[in-house]
Amino acid sequence: MQIPFSEIFSSVDKIILDSREDCSKGLFVPIKGEKQDGHRFIPMAIEHGASFIFTEEDCSELSKKYPEVRFISVESTIDALQALGGYARSLYSGLVIGVTGSVGKTTTRAMIAKALSMEKSVFETKGNANSQLGLPITLFSMAKENKEISVIELGISIPGEMHRIAEIASCDIAVFTNIGSAHLENLKTKENTCFEKMHILEGNQKEVSLYLPKKDAILGTLTEEKIRAMGFLGEKKLNLFFYEKKEEIPLSVPGEHMEDNASVAMAIGLSLGLHKQKLLQGLLEFQGLKGRGGRLSTEDGIMIIDDSYNASPDSMKASLKVLASEKGAKRKIAVLGDMNELGDNEIAYHREIGELLKSLPIDALFTLGKKGEEIRKAMGEKLLPGSACFSLEELSIALEKEIKPGDLLLFKASNSLSLSRVIQEIRSKHCLPK
């Protein structure tokens, strides 16, 4: 069956994957996963207002029961979703900036968007909708809002994923944050990661600009000749830029990685003809994101760096250096947990963190999980005060006994460990303003 993309785009306001959400004036796309089949929840989506449904199954009985709902039969709901995303992209006439990399995509995207928004109308990815399922939804919303510039994320964790999403995204400008150790469980090596992510250059555009971090061990050595040899450019014109810190940019969020983000945001803004002072103002106003380095303070004087959303060796090292450089705290306490999806060398990566901690002015270390415990073990005779914990409850109790007004705590771990729940415990016990 021919999918009526034009009718869908003009008739619905949003795309929904979760039937529990408000589906009014929405297209519900049921996904078959390992544990659940979204087709089971089509009736719930309809009850919540869905007006269009993609389906791989026979819905003739549901169609009779709900004649006002448009059921569209497709071979694959995922393929149909991505095709709809590609159609939406074809309707969008603004500039698309795509951000990828092993870590730091969301913060980099947000900083670029903030800087450019001082003079242009800007759309950006909501949350982390950057995958095979999330990106088409982002493109649909992008076309609906139709801003002058869109800054979107493209994330992958398995081979072949970037090829599927980059073709429909057709980025005019591609930004790499770095090539690190994240997702090595599936991508195996950093070189593989680089190759897979270079698929971001694919798409229908005739010209693409590529921004690479000069100090990255892999990306910083690339040339146009090497990139063309990867086979993703075809006849496209490539504008290759390397970004690095060239001047002090006043920021409200500390860290060398934040300076790198600001540098690429500034470089892109200037290349688009925007005013330097406006870009600087936007970067100074950027306050960080929840779970990605945002700051919290309790009424009784406990300070928190909430970097709990995710972790890789590179991002954890960067966050610890930020903690170590902080001034004004009575004590600096690191609360670290397992880093997942690191492949065969995961223990070694955790031990690297312990080795780094030996040289940093940090006062206490609490860890969560068996791999997190390896961080403490690696410190040997230089082990910091604190404890190894193996449940959120145990960690909450240990921290509550330890923390005092004037302490600064850094929370960092893979998202699956739910360190944010421990932050919420502190929030409730110490009257943290929301």
DOKETOR-693486 format. One record per residue (C-alpha): residue number from 1; chain; x, y, z. Coordinates in Angstrom, 1 decimal, padded with zeros to 4 digits. Each point is the difference from the previous one (the first is absolute). Example, Ala and Ser with C-alpha at 12.3 -4.5 7.8 and 13.67 -1.06 7.14 Angstrom:
# DOKETOR-693486
{site 1; A; {012.3; -004.5; 007.8}}
{site 2; A; {001.4; 003.4; -000.7}}
//
This chain:
# DOKETOR-693486
{site 1; A; {000.0; 000.0; 000.0}}
{site 2; A; {001.2; 003.5; -000.9}}
{site 3; A; {000.6; 001.9; 003.2}}
{site 4; A; {-001.9; 003.4; -000.2}}
{site 5; A; {002.9; 002.1; 001.4}}
{site 6; A; {-001.6; 003.3; -001.1}}
{site 7; A; {-003.3; -000.8; 001.7}}
{site 8; A; {001.7; -001.2; 003.2}}
{site 9; A; {002.2; 003.1; 000.2}}
{site 10; A; {-002.9; 002.4; -000.5}}
{site 11; A; {-002.4; -001.9; 002.3}}
{site 12; A; {002.0; -000.9; 003.1}}
{site 13; A; {002.0; 002.2; 002.4}}
{site 14; A; {002.4; -002.7; 001.4}}
{site 15; A; {001.3; -003.5; -000.1}}
{site 16; A; {-000.4; -002.2; 003.0}}
{site 17; A; {001.7; -003.3; 000.9}}
{site 18; A; {-001.3; -000.3; 003.5}}
{site 19; A; {-003.8; -000.6; 000.2}}
{site 20; A; {-000.1; 001.2; 003.6}}
{site 21; A; {000.7; 003.6; -001.2}}
{site 22; A; {-002.5; 002.5; -001.3}}
{site 23; A; {-000.6; -001.1; -003.5}}
{site 24; A; {-002.5; 002.6; -001.1}}
{site 25; A; {000.4; 001.0; -003.6}}
{site 26; A; {002.9; -002.4; -000.2}}
{site 27; A; {001.4; -002.9; -002.0}}
{site 28; A; {000.6; -003.1; 002.1}}
{site 29; A; {002.9; -002.2; -001.2}}
{site 30; A; {000.0; -003.4; 001.8}}
{site 31; A; {003.5; -001.5; 000.2}}
{site 32; A; {000.7; -003.7; 000.4}}
{site 33; A; {002.8; -000.3; 002.6}}
{site 34; A; {001.7; -003.0; 001.7}}
{site 35; A; {-002.5; 000.1; 003.0}}
{site 36; A; {-003.0; 001.9; -001.3}}
{site 37; A; {-002.0; 000.4; -003.2}}
{site 38; A; {-001.4; 003.4; -000.3}}
{site 39; A; {-002.9; -001.3; -002.1}}
{site 40; A; {-001.5; -001.2; 003.3}}
{site 41; A; {-000.5; 003.6; 001.1}}
{site 42; A; {-001.7; 001.3; -003.1}}
{site 43; A; {-003.4; 000.2; 001.8}}
{site 44; A; {001.6; 002.0; 002.8}}
{site 45; A; {001.5; 002.4; -002.4}}
{site 46; A; {-003.4; 000.5; -001.6}}
{site 47; A; {-001.6; 000.6; 003.3}}
{site 48; A; {002.7; 002.6; 000.6}}
{site 49; A; {-000.9; 001.8; -003.2}}
{site 50; A; {002.1; -001.5; -002.8}}
{site 51; A; {-001.5; 000.8; -003.4}}
{site 52; A; {002.4; -001.9; -002.2}}
{site 53; A; {001.6; -003.4; 000.5}}
{site 54; A; {002.9; -001.8; -001.8}}
{site 55; A; {-000.5; -003.8; 000.3}}
{site 56; A; {001.7; -003.1; -001.2}}
{site 57; A; {-003.0; -002.1; 001.1}}
{site 58; A; {-003.6; -000.4; -001.1}}
{site 59; A; {-002.1; 002.7; 001.7}}
{site 60; A; {-003.3; -000.5; -001.8}}
{site 61; A; {-001.9; -000.7; 003.2}}
{site 62; A; {001.5; 003.1; 001.6}}
{site 63; A; {-000.8; 002.0; -003.1}}
{site 64; A; {-003.7; -001.0; 000.3}}
{site 65; A; {000.0; 000.9; 003.7}}
{site 66; A; {001.8; 003.4; -000.6}}
{site 67; A; {-001.1; 001.2; -003.4}}
{site 68; A; {001.4; 003.5; 000.7}}
{site 69; A; {003.5; -001.4; 000.3}}
{site 70; A; {002.2; -000.4; -003.1}}
{site 71; A; {001.9; -003.3; 000.0}}
{site 72; A; {002.9; -000.2; -002.4}}
{site 73; A; {001.4; -003.4; -000.8}}
{site 74; A; {003.8; -000.2; -000.4}}
{site 75; A; {002.5; -002.8; -000.2}}
{site 76; A; {002.2; 001.5; 002.7}}
{site 77; A; {-001.1; 002.7; 002.4}}
{site 78; A; {003.6; 001.0; 000.6}}
{site 79; A; {000.6; 000.4; -003.8}}
{site 80; A; {-003.2; 002.0; -000.4}}
{site 81; A; {000.9; 002.2; 002.9}}
{site 82; A; {003.4; 000.8; -001.5}}
{site 83; A; {-001.5; 000.6; -003.4}}
{site 84; A; {-002.4; 002.5; 001.5}}
{site 85; A; {003.0; 001.7; 001.7}}
{site 86; A; {001.7; 000.2; -003.4}}
{site 87; A; {-003.2; 001.5; -001.5}}
{site 88; A; {-000.1; 002.6; 002.8}}
{site 89; A; {003.6; 000.9; -000.6}}
{site 90; A; {-000.7; 000.6; -003.7}}
{site 91; A; {-002.6; 002.6; 001.0}}
{site 92; A; {002.5; 001.9; 002.2}}
{site 93; A; {001.8; 002.9; -001.7}}
{site 94; A; {002.2; 001.1; 002.9}}
{site 95; A; {003.6; -000.8; 001.0}}
{site 96; A; {000.5; -003.4; 001.7}}
{site 97; A; {003.0; -000.4; 002.4}}
{site 98; A; {000.6; -003.6; 001.1}}
{site 99; A; {002.0; -000.8; 003.1}}
{site 100; A; {001.5; -003.4; 000.6}}
{site 101; A; {002.9; -001.4; 002.0}}
{site 102; A; {000.7; -002.5; 002.8}}
{site 103; A; {-000.9; 002.4; 002.8}}
{site 104; A; {-001.2; 003.5; 000.5}}
{site 105; A; {-002.5; 000.1; -002.9}}
{site 106; A; {-002.9; 001.4; 002.1}}
{site 107; A; {001.9; 002.7; 001.7}}
{site 108; A; {001.8; 001.0; -003.2}}
{site 109; A; {-003.3; 000.1; -001.9}}
{site 110; A; {-001.6; 002.2; 002.8}}
{site 111; A; {002.9; 002.4; 000.0}}
{site 112; A; {000.0; 000.4; -003.7}}
{site 113; A; {-003.7; 000.6; 000.0}}
{site 114; A; {000.2; 002.5; 002.8}}
{site 115; A; {002.7; 002.0; -001.7}}
{site 116; A; {-001.7; 000.1; -003.4}}
{site 117; A; {-003.4; 000.8; 001.5}}
{site 118; A; {001.1; 003.4; 001.0}}
{site 119; A; {-000.5; 001.1; -003.6}}
{site 120; A; {-001.9; -002.8; -001.8}}
{site 121; A; {-003.0; -002.2; 000.7}}
{site 122; A; {001.3; -003.4; 001.0}}
{site 123; A; {-001.5; -003.4; 000.4}}
{site 124; A; {001.9; -002.7; 001.9}}
{site 125; A; {-000.4; -003.7; 000.9}}
{site 126; A; {-002.3; -000.5; 002.9}}
{site 127; A; {001.5; -002.2; 002.7}}
{site 128; A; {002.1; -002.7; -001.6}}
{site 129; A; {-002.1; -000.8; -003.0}}
{site 130; A; {003.1; -000.8; -002.1}}
{site 131; A; {-000.3; -003.7; -001.0}}
{site 132; A; {-001.7; -002.0; -002.7}}
{site 133; A; {-003.3; 000.5; 001.7}}
{site 134; A; {000.6; 003.5; 001.5}}
{site 135; A; {001.5; 001.8; -002.9}}
{site 136; A; {-003.0; -000.4; -002.4}}
{site 137; A; {-002.2; 001.5; 002.8}}
{site 138; A; {002.6; 002.9; 000.3}}
{site 139; A; {-000.1; 000.6; -003.8}}
{site 140; A; {-003.9; 000.0; 000.0}}
{site 141; A; {000.0; 002.6; 002.8}}
{site 142; A; {002.7; 001.9; -001.7}}
{site 143; A; {-002.0; 000.3; -003.2}}
{site 144; A; {-003.2; 000.9; 002.0}}
{site 145; A; {001.8; 002.9; 001.9}}
{site 146; A; {001.9; 001.1; -003.1}}
{site 147; A; {002.6; 002.1; 001.7}}
{site 148; A; {002.9; 001.7; -001.8}}
{site 149; A; {002.6; -002.4; 001.4}}
{site 150; A; {-000.3; -003.5; 001.5}}
{site 151; A; {002.6; -001.5; 002.3}}
{site 152; A; {-000.5; -003.8; 000.3}}
{site 153; A; {001.7; -002.9; 001.5}}
{site 154; A; {000.9; -003.3; -001.7}}
{site 155; A; {001.0; -002.8; 002.3}}
{site 156; A; {000.9; -003.6; -000.6}}
{site 157; A; {001.0; -003.0; 002.0}}
{site 158; A; {000.1; -002.8; -002.7}}
{site 159; A; {001.6; -000.3; -003.5}}
{site 160; A; {-002.3; 001.2; -002.8}}
{site 161; A; {-002.1; 002.3; 002.1}}
{site 162; A; {001.5; 003.3; -001.2}}
{site 163; A; {-000.5; -001.0; -003.6}}
{site 164; A; {-003.8; -000.3; 000.5}}
{site 165; A; {-000.5; 003.2; 001.9}}
{site 166; A; {002.6; 002.2; -001.9}}
{site 167; A; {-001.7; -000.5; -003.3}}
{site 168; A; {-003.3; 001.4; 001.2}}
{site 169; A; {001.6; 002.8; 002.0}}
{site 170; A; {002.1; 001.4; -002.9}}
{site 171; A; {002.1; 002.3; 002.3}}
{site 172; A; {001.4; 003.2; -001.5}}
{site 173; A; {002.5; 000.3; 002.8}}
{site 174; A; {001.4; -003.0; 001.9}}
{site 175; A; {001.7; 000.4; 003.3}}
{site 176; A; {002.1; -002.7; 001.8}}
{site 177; A; {000.5; 000.4; 003.7}}
{site 178; A; {002.7; -002.8; 000.3}}
{site 179; A; {000.6; -003.7; -000.5}}
{site 180; A; {000.2; -001.7; 003.4}}
{site 181; A; {-000.7; -003.3; 001.7}}
{site 182; A; {-003.8; 000.2; 000.1}}
{site 183; A; {-001.8; -003.0; -001.6}}
{site 184; A; {003.1; -002.0; -000.6}}
{site 185; A; {-001.9; -003.1; 001.0}}
{site 186; A; {-001.7; 000.1; -003.4}}
{site 187; A; {002.4; 002.2; -002.1}}
{site 188; A; {003.1; -001.8; 001.3}}
{site 189; A; {002.7; 002.7; -000.8}}
{site 190; A; {000.2; 003.8; -000.1}}
{site 191; A; {001.0; -000.3; -003.7}}
{site 192; A; {-003.3; -001.9; -000.7}}
{site 193; A; {-001.9; 002.6; 002.0}}
{site 194; A; {001.5; 002.8; -002.2}}
{site 195; A; {-000.8; -001.8; -003.2}}
{site 196; A; {-003.6; -000.7; 001.0}}
{site 197; A; {-000.6; 003.6; 001.2}}
{site 198; A; {001.4; 001.4; -003.3}}
{site 199; A; {-003.2; -001.3; -001.6}}
{site 200; A; {-001.4; 003.4; 001.2}}
{site 201; A; {001.4; 001.4; -003.2}}
{site 202; A; {-002.6; -001.9; -002.0}}
{site 203; A; {-003.2; 001.5; -001.2}}
{site 204; A; {-001.4; 002.0; -003.0}}
{site 205; A; {001.9; 003.2; 000.6}}
{site 206; A; {002.5; 001.1; -002.7}}
{site 207; A; {002.4; 001.6; 002.5}}
{site 208; A; {000.8; -000.7; 003.6}}
{site 209; A; {002.1; 001.7; 002.7}}
{site 210; A; {001.8; -002.2; 002.5}}
{site 211; A; {001.3; 001.3; 003.3}}
{site 212; A; {002.6; -002.3; 001.8}}
{site 213; A; {001.8; 000.5; 003.4}}
{site 214; A; {003.6; 000.7; -000.8}}
{site 215; A; {001.3; -001.7; 003.2}}
{site 216; A; {-001.8; -003.3; -000.5}}
{site 217; A; {002.5; -002.8; -000.6}}
{site 218; A; {-002.0; -001.4; -003.0}}
{site 219; A; {-002.1; 002.8; -001.3}}
{site 220; A; {002.8; 002.6; 000.2}}
{site 221; A; {002.1; -002.0; -002.5}}
{site 222; A; {-002.6; -000.2; -002.7}}
{site 223; A; {000.4; 001.7; -003.4}}
{site 224; A; {-002.6; 000.5; -002.8}}
{site 225; A; {001.8; -002.8; -001.9}}
{site 226; A; {-000.3; -002.4; 002.9}}
{site 227; A; {-003.7; 000.9; 000.5}}
{site 228; A; {-000.8; -000.4; -003.7}}
{site 229; A; {001.7; -003.4; 000.0}}
{site 230; A; {-002.6; -001.2; 002.5}}
{site 231; A; {-002.6; 000.3; -002.8}}
{site 232; A; {-002.7; 002.0; 001.6}}
{site 233; A; {000.3; 003.3; -001.9}}
{site 234; A; {-000.6; -001.0; -003.6}}
{site 235; A; {000.1; 003.2; -002.1}}
{site 236; A; {-000.7; 002.3; 002.9}}
{site 237; A; {002.1; 003.0; 000.7}}
{site 238; A; {001.7; -000.3; 003.4}}
{site 239; A; {000.9; 003.1; 002.2}}
{site 240; A; {002.2; -001.4; 002.7}}
{site 241; A; {000.7; 002.0; 003.2}}
{site 242; A; {001.9; -000.9; 003.1}}
{site 243; A; {-001.0; 001.8; 003.2}}
{site 244; A; {002.0; 000.6; 003.2}}
{site 245; A; {000.1; 002.6; 002.8}}
{site 246; A; {001.6; 003.1; -001.4}}
{site 247; A; {-001.2; 002.6; 002.5}}
{site 248; A; {-001.6; 000.2; 003.4}}
{site 249; A; {-003.8; -000.2; -000.3}}
{site 250; A; {-001.8; 000.9; 003.2}}
{site 251; A; {-002.2; -002.9; 001.1}}
{site 252; A; {-002.3; -000.7; 002.9}}
{site 253; A; {000.9; -003.7; -000.1}}
{site 254; A; {003.5; -001.0; 000.7}}
{site 255; A; {002.1; -002.7; -001.7}}
{site 256; A; {002.4; -000.4; -002.9}}
{site 257; A; {-002.7; -002.0; -001.9}}
{site 258; A; {-002.4; 003.0; 000.4}}
{site 259; A; {002.7; 002.2; -001.5}}
{site 260; A; {000.2; -002.3; -003.0}}
{site 261; A; {-003.8; 000.1; -000.4}}
{site 262; A; {000.1; 003.8; 000.1}}
{site 263; A; {002.8; 000.1; -002.6}}
{site 264; A; {-002.0; -002.0; -002.6}}
{site 265; A; {-003.1; 002.0; 000.8}}
{site 266; A; {001.9; 003.2; -000.6}}
{site 267; A; {001.6; -001.3; -003.2}}
{site 268; A; {-003.3; -001.0; -001.5}}
{site 269; A; {-001.7; 003.2; 001.0}}
{site 270; A; {002.7; 002.2; -001.5}}
{site 271; A; {000.0; -002.1; -003.2}}
{site 272; A; {-003.7; 000.8; -000.3}}
{site 273; A; {000.6; 003.7; 000.3}}
{site 274; A; {-001.3; 000.4; 003.5}}
{site 275; A; {001.4; 002.7; 002.4}}
{site 276; A; {002.7; -001.1; 002.3}}
{site 277; A; {-001.4; 002.0; 003.0}}
{site 278; A; {-003.4; -001.7; -000.4}}
{site 279; A; {001.6; -003.4; -000.1}}
{site 280; A; {002.1; 000.7; 003.1}}
{site 281; A; {-003.2; 001.2; 001.8}}
{site 282; A; {-001.8; -003.2; -000.9}}
{site 283; A; {002.9; -002.2; 001.2}}
{site 284; A; {000.3; 001.9; 003.3}}
{site 285; A; {-003.8; -000.5; 000.6}}
{site 286; A; {000.3; -003.8; -000.5}}
{site 287; A; {-000.5; -001.6; 003.5}}
{site 288; A; {000.5; -003.7; -000.7}}
{site 289; A; {-002.6; -002.8; -000.3}}
{site 290; A; {-001.6; -002.2; 002.6}}
{site 291; A; {002.0; -003.2; 000.4}}
{site 292; A; {002.8; 001.4; -002.2}}
{site 293; A; {002.0; 002.2; 002.3}}
{site 294; A; {-002.8; 002.3; 001.3}}
{site 295; A; {000.4; 001.5; 003.4}}
{site 296; A; {-002.2; -000.3; 003.1}}
{site 297; A; {000.3; 001.4; 003.5}}
{site 298; A; {-002.0; -001.0; 003.1}}
{site 299; A; {-001.3; 002.6; 002.5}}
{site 300; A; {002.5; -001.3; 002.5}}
{site 301; A; {003.0; 000.6; -002.2}}
{site 302; A; {000.7; -003.4; -001.7}}
{site 303; A; {001.0; 000.5; -003.7}}
{site 304; A; {-000.6; -002.6; -002.7}}
{site 305; A; {001.4; -000.5; -003.5}}
{site 306; A; {-002.7; -002.1; -001.6}}
{site 307; A; {001.8; -001.9; -002.8}}
{site 308; A; {-001.9; -003.2; 000.6}}
{site 309; A; {-001.6; -000.5; -003.4}}
{site 310; A; {002.8; -002.1; -001.5}}
{site 311; A; {003.7; -000.7; 000.2}}
{site 312; A; {002.9; -001.2; -002.0}}
{site 313; A; {003.7; 000.0; 000.9}}
{site 314; A; {000.6; 003.3; -001.8}}
{site 315; A; {-003.0; 001.8; 001.4}}
{site 316; A; {000.7; -001.3; 003.5}}
{site 317; A; {003.6; 001.3; -000.1}}
{site 318; A; {-001.2; 003.4; -001.2}}
{site 319; A; {-002.6; 000.2; 002.7}}
{site 320; A; {002.5; -000.9; 002.7}}
{site 321; A; {002.4; 002.7; -001.2}}
{site 322; A; {-002.9; 002.5; 000.3}}
{site 323; A; {-000.7; -001.1; 003.6}}
{site 324; A; {003.7; 000.2; 000.8}}
{site 325; A; {000.3; 003.5; -001.4}}
{site 326; A; {-002.9; 001.4; 002.1}}
{site 327; A; {000.8; 002.6; 002.6}}
{site 328; A; {-002.0; 000.9; 003.1}}
{site 329; A; {-001.2; -003.5; 001.0}}
{site 330; A; {001.0; -001.3; 003.4}}
{site 331; A; {000.2; -003.5; -001.4}}
{site 332; A; {-000.2; -001.5; -003.5}}
{site 333; A; {-001.7; -003.4; -000.1}}
{site 334; A; {-000.2; -002.2; -003.1}}
{site 335; A; {-003.0; -002.4; -000.3}}
{site 336; A; {000.8; -002.3; -002.9}}
{site 337; A; {-001.7; -003.1; -001.4}}
{site 338; A; {000.4; -002.6; -002.7}}
{site 339; A; {000.8; 001.1; -003.5}}
{site 340; A; {-001.8; -002.4; -002.4}}
{site 341; A; {000.4; -001.2; -003.6}}
{site 342; A; {003.8; 000.2; 000.1}}
{site 343; A; {000.8; -003.4; -001.4}}
{site 344; A; {002.8; -002.4; 001.1}}
{site 345; A; {002.1; 002.7; 001.6}}
{site 346; A; {-002.7; 001.3; 002.3}}
{site 347; A; {002.0; -000.8; 003.2}}
{site 348; A; {003.1; 001.8; -001.3}}
{site 349; A; {-002.1; 003.1; -000.8}}
{site 350; A; {-001.3; 000.1; 003.5}}
{site 351; A; {003.4; -000.4; 001.5}}
{site 352; A; {001.2; 002.9; -002.2}}
{site 353; A; {-002.4; 002.2; 002.0}}
{site 354; A; {001.5; -001.2; 003.3}}
{site 355; A; {003.5; 000.8; -001.3}}
{site 356; A; {-001.1; 003.5; -001.0}}
{site 357; A; {-001.6; 000.6; 003.4}}
{site 358; A; {003.4; -000.6; 001.7}}
{site 359; A; {001.2; 003.3; -001.5}}
{site 360; A; {-003.1; 002.2; 000.6}}
{site 361; A; {-000.9; 002.1; 003.1}}
{site 362; A; {-003.2; -001.9; 000.8}}
{site 363; A; {-000.9; -000.8; 003.6}}
{site 364; A; {-002.2; -003.0; -000.1}}
{site 365; A; {-001.2; -002.7; -002.4}}
{site 366; A; {-003.2; -002.0; 000.0}}
{site 367; A; {-000.7; -002.6; -002.7}}
{site 368; A; {-003.0; -002.0; -001.1}}
{site 369; A; {000.1; -003.4; -001.7}}
{site 370; A; {002.6; -002.7; -000.5}}
{site 371; A; {001.8; 001.8; -002.8}}
{site 372; A; {-000.1; 003.2; 002.0}}
{site 373; A; {001.8; -001.8; 002.8}}
{site 374; A; {002.9; -000.5; -002.3}}
{site 375; A; {000.6; 003.7; 000.1}}
{site 376; A; {000.6; -000.1; 003.7}}
{site 377; A; {002.2; -003.1; -000.3}}
{site 378; A; {002.2; 001.7; -002.5}}
{site 379; A; {000.8; 002.7; 002.5}}
{site 380; A; {002.0; -002.4; 002.2}}
{site 381; A; {001.7; 001.6; 002.9}}
{site 382; A; {-001.3; 003.4; -001.1}}
{site 383; A; {-003.6; -001.1; 000.4}}
{site 384; A; {-002.3; 002.9; 001.0}}
{site 385; A; {-002.5; 000.0; 002.9}}
{site 386; A; {-003.4; -001.2; -001.0}}
{site 387; A; {-001.4; -003.5; -000.8}}
{site 388; A; {-000.9; -002.4; -002.8}}
{site 389; A; {-003.8; -000.5; -000.2}}
{site 390; A; {-002.1; -002.5; -001.9}}
{site 391; A; {-003.5; 001.4; 000.1}}
{site 392; A; {-001.5; 003.5; -000.2}}
{site 393; A; {-001.4; -000.4; 003.6}}
{site 394; A; {003.5; -000.9; 001.3}}
{site 395; A; {001.5; 003.0; -001.8}}
{site 396; A; {-002.7; 002.4; 001.3}}
{site 397; A; {000.6; -001.1; 003.6}}
{site 398; A; {003.7; 000.3; -000.4}}
{site 399; A; {-000.1; 003.5; -001.5}}
{site 400; A; {-002.6; 001.2; 002.6}}
{site 401; A; {002.4; -000.9; 002.8}}
{site 402; A; {002.9; 001.8; -001.8}}
{site 403; A; {-001.1; 003.2; -001.7}}
{site 404; A; {000.1; 003.3; 001.8}}
{site 405; A; {-000.8; 003.7; -000.9}}
{site 406; A; {002.7; 001.3; -002.3}}
{site 407; A; {000.7; -003.3; -001.7}}
{site 408; A; {000.0; -000.3; -003.8}}
{site 409; A; {-001.1; -003.3; -001.4}}
{site 410; A; {000.5; -001.3; -003.6}}
{site 411; A; {-002.4; -002.7; -001.2}}
{site 412; A; {001.1; -002.0; -003.1}}
{site 413; A; {-000.9; -003.4; -001.3}}
{site 414; A; {-001.8; -001.8; -002.8}}
{site 415; A; {-003.7; 000.9; -000.1}}
{site 416; A; {-001.1; -003.5; 000.7}}
{site 417; A; {001.3; 000.3; 003.6}}
{site 418; A; {-002.6; 002.8; 000.7}}
{site 419; A; {002.3; 002.2; 002.1}}
{site 420; A; {-002.5; 002.7; -000.6}}
{site 421; A; {-002.2; -001.7; 002.6}}
{site 422; A; {002.7; 000.5; 002.7}}
{site 423; A; {000.1; 003.7; -001.0}}
{site 424; A; {-003.8; 000.1; 000.5}}
{site 425; A; {000.5; -001.5; 003.5}}
{site 426; A; {002.4; 002.8; 000.9}}
{site 427; A; {-002.4; 002.5; -001.6}}
{site 428; A; {-002.9; -001.2; 002.3}}
{site 429; A; {002.1; -000.2; 003.2}}
{site 430; A; {001.8; 003.3; -000.4}}
{site 431; A; {-002.8; 002.1; -001.4}}
{site 432; A; {001.6; 000.5; -003.5}}
{site 433; A; {-002.0; 002.6; -001.9}}
{site 434; A; {-001.4; -001.4; -003.2}}
//
